[in-house]
Amino acid sequence: MRQYVKDGTVKKFALWNPADIGYLAAFAGAALSSGQITGAEGEKFKAGKLGEYTVGADGEIVLGPPTEFTATNIDEFNF
């Protein structure tokens, strides 16, 4: 998508930051593995630099709002 954002074909698009989503998944996995959480709705755990997260319905953990990629910031990301 970088090429299309830079050439103006696409003005912007949104994704969750791949590095942050992987970081959160690692902390969630460690919390599950250690028994800190079981995956039940309402349980809380800390995900390092991302802060505290709460397990949602069906064991879902949401990173938060997606990152919006534009011509201004697209080169800050290396993926």
C-alpha positions in Angstrom: 0.0 0.0 0.0 3.0 2.3 0.6 3.4 2.9 -3.1 -0.3 3.8 -3.6 -0.4 6.2 -0.6 2.8 7.9 -1.8 1.6 8.3 -5.4 -1.9 9.6 -4.2 -3.9 6.7 -5.5 -5.0 6.1 -1.8 -5.3 9.0 0.5 -5.2 6.9 3.7 -6.0 3.5 5.1 -6.1 2.0 8.6 -4.6 -1.1 10.2 -3.6 -2.1 13.7 0.1 -1.5 14.1 1.6 -5.0 13.4 4.4 -4.5 16.0 1.9 -3.5 18.7 -0.6 -6.3 17.9 2.3 -8.9 18.1 3.5 -7.3 21.3 0.0 -7.5 22.8 -0.4 -11.1 21.7 2.8 -12.1 23.4 1.8 -10.5 26.7 -1.7 -12.1 26.5 -0.2 -15.5 25.7 2.2 -15.1 28.7 -0.6 -14.1 31.0 -2.6 -17.1 29.9 0.3 -19.5 30.2 1.3 -18.3 33.6 -2.3 -18.5 34.9 -2.5 -14.8 35.5 -5.7 -14.8 33.4 -7.9 -17.6 32.1 -9.5 -15.7 29.2 -12.7 -15.0 31.1 -14.5 -11.8 30.3 -13.5 -8.9 32.6 -10.0 -10.2 33.6 -7.2 -7.7 33.4 -3.5 -7.9 32.6 -0.7 -5.6 31.9 0.9 -5.6 28.5 4.1 -3.8 29.1 4.4 -0.4 27.3 0.9 -0.7 26.0 -0.7 -0.6 29.5 -3.5 -2.6 31.0 -6.0 -4.6 28.9 -9.3 -6.2 29.8 -10.5 -9.5 28.3 -13.7 -9.0 26.5 -16.6 -11.3 25.4 -15.5 -14.7 24.1 -11.9 -14.1 25.3 -11.4 -11.2 22.9 -8.6 -8.7 23.5 -8.8 -5.6 21.4 -5.6 -3.5 20.8 -7.5 -0.3 20.4 -8.2 2.0 17.5 -6.3 1.3 14.4 -3.4 3.4 13.1 -4.2 5.6 10.2 -1.6 5.5 7.5 -1.1 8.6 5.3 1.6 10.1 3.0 2.8 12.0 6.1 3.5 8.9 8.3 3.8 5.9 6.0 7.6 5.9 6.0 7.7 5.7 9.8 6.6 2.0 9.5 8.9 -0.7 8.2 6.6 -3.5 7.0 
